[in-house]
Amino acid sequence: MKYKVGDKVKIKTWEVMKTEYGETQITSIYKHIKDENKVHFIPEMEDILNKRFTDRIVEIQIVDYEDSTFSCPVYRMQGINYGWKDYMIEGLVKEHIESEPIHSRFEILDIRD
């Protein structure tokens, strides 16, 4: 597992994964990993990302090493009930530094008595 809890990551698009790994007959995408169950990227996962996370940036909430559904380690993302794998992730998203809000011009110029 490449990422840890609290990491903000960007999820690849369906088209990018389809190009990289191909599409199965049951309309899902997966990367075959030797000695590991297949974890599919399915249309419902793409729909959730498009509706709730339009920038495709999500936070890893759990790194589940003993997931009973897939019998292999998966990531659990904020509010999404699916297992995610490294191959689905484009990469880490660096935090943006928020600038301080500008107050009134009087505070900036400090001309008040």
C-alpha positions as CSV (number, residue, x, y, z in Angstrom):
1,M,0.0,0.0,0.0
2,K,1.5,3.3,-1.2
3,Y,-0.6,5.8,0.8
4,K,-1.7,6.3,4.4
5,V,-4.7,7.5,6.4
6,G,-5.2,11.3,6.0
7,D,-3.6,11.4,2.5
8,K,-5.5,13.4,-0.1
9,V,-5.3,11.6,-3.4
10,K,-6.6,12.2,-6.9
11,I,-8.5,9.3,-8.5
12,K,-7.8,8.5,-12.1
13,T,-10.7,8.9,-14.6
14,W,-12.5,5.9,-16.2
15,E,-11.0,6.8,-19.6
16,V,-7.4,6.8,-18.2
17,M,-7.8,3.5,-16.4
18,K,-9.6,2.0,-19.5
19,T,-6.6,3.0,-21.6
20,E,-4.0,1.7,-19.1
21,Y,-5.7,-1.6,-18.1
22,G,-8.5,-2.4,-20.5
23,E,-12.2,-3.0,-19.8
24,T,-13.7,-6.3,-18.9
25,Q,-16.8,-7.9,-20.5
26,I,-18.8,-6.9,-17.4
27,T,-17.9,-3.3,-17.8
28,S,-15.4,-2.8,-15.1
29,I,-11.7,-2.1,-15.1
30,Y,-9.1,-3.9,-13.1
31,K,-5.4,-4.4,-13.0
32,H,-4.4,-8.1,-12.5
33,I,-2.0,-8.3,-9.5
34,K,-0.3,-11.7,-9.1
35,D,-1.4,-13.6,-5.9
36,E,-4.1,-11.0,-5.2
37,N,-7.8,-10.8,-5.8
38,K,-9.0,-8.5,-8.5
39,V,-10.4,-5.2,-7.2
40,H,-12.5,-3.7,-10.0
41,F,-13.2,-0.1,-10.7
42,I,-16.9,-0.1,-11.6
43,P,-19.2,2.5,-13.2
44,E,-20.8,3.2,-9.8
45,M,-17.4,4.4,-8.4
46,E,-17.0,6.7,-11.4
47,D,-20.6,8.1,-10.9
48,I,-19.9,8.8,-7.2
49,L,-16.7,10.7,-8.1
50,N,-18.4,12.7,-10.8
51,K,-21.3,13.7,-8.5
52,R,-19.6,14.2,-5.2
53,F,-15.9,14.8,-5.9
54,T,-15.8,16.7,-9.2
55,D,-12.1,17.4,-8.7
56,R,-11.6,13.7,-8.1
57,I,-9.8,14.5,-4.8
58,V,-10.6,12.3,-1.8
59,E,-9.1,11.7,1.6
60,I,-8.1,8.2,2.7
61,Q,-9.9,7.4,5.9
62,I,-8.9,3.8,6.4
63,V,-6.1,1.5,5.1
64,D,-7.9,-1.8,5.4
65,Y,-5.4,-4.6,5.4
66,E,-7.9,-7.3,6.3
67,D,-10.9,-6.4,4.1
68,S,-13.3,-9.3,4.1
69,T,-14.9,-8.4,0.8
70,F,-11.8,-8.5,-1.3
71,S,-9.4,-10.6,0.8
72,C,-6.7,-8.1,0.0
73,P,-5.7,-4.7,1.4
74,V,-7.8,-1.7,0.1
75,Y,-8.2,1.9,0.9
76,R,-11.5,3.3,2.2
77,M,-12.2,6.9,1.1
78,Q,-14.3,9.5,2.8
79,G,-18.0,8.6,2.6
80,I,-17.6,6.1,-0.2
81,N,-18.4,2.5,0.5
82,Y,-16.0,0.8,-2.0
83,G,-12.5,-0.6,-1.8
84,W,-9.8,1.3,-3.7
85,K,-6.3,0.2,-4.9
86,D,-3.1,2.0,-5.7
87,Y,-3.6,1.5,-9.5
88,M,-6.8,3.6,-9.3
89,I,-5.0,6.6,-7.8
90,E,-3.2,9.2,-9.9
91,G,-1.2,10.5,-6.9
92,L,-1.0,12.6,-3.8
93,V,-2.5,16.0,-3.8
94,K,-0.3,18.7,-2.2
95,E,-2.1,21.0,0.2
96,H,-2.9,24.4,-1.0
97,I,-1.7,27.2,1.3
98,E,-4.7,29.4,2.1
99,S,-4.0,33.1,2.1
100,E,-5.2,35.2,5.0
101,P,-8.4,37.1,4.2
102,I,-8.1,40.8,3.5
103,H,-9.9,42.8,6.1
104,S,-11.2,46.3,5.7
105,R,-8.9,48.9,4.1
106,F,-8.7,50.6,7.5
107,E,-7.0,47.6,9.0
108,I,-4.6,47.4,6.1
109,L,-3.7,51.1,6.3
110,D,-4.1,51.3,10.0
111,I,-5.4,54.8,9.9
112,R,-7.9,54.5,12.7
113,D,-7.5,56.4,15.9
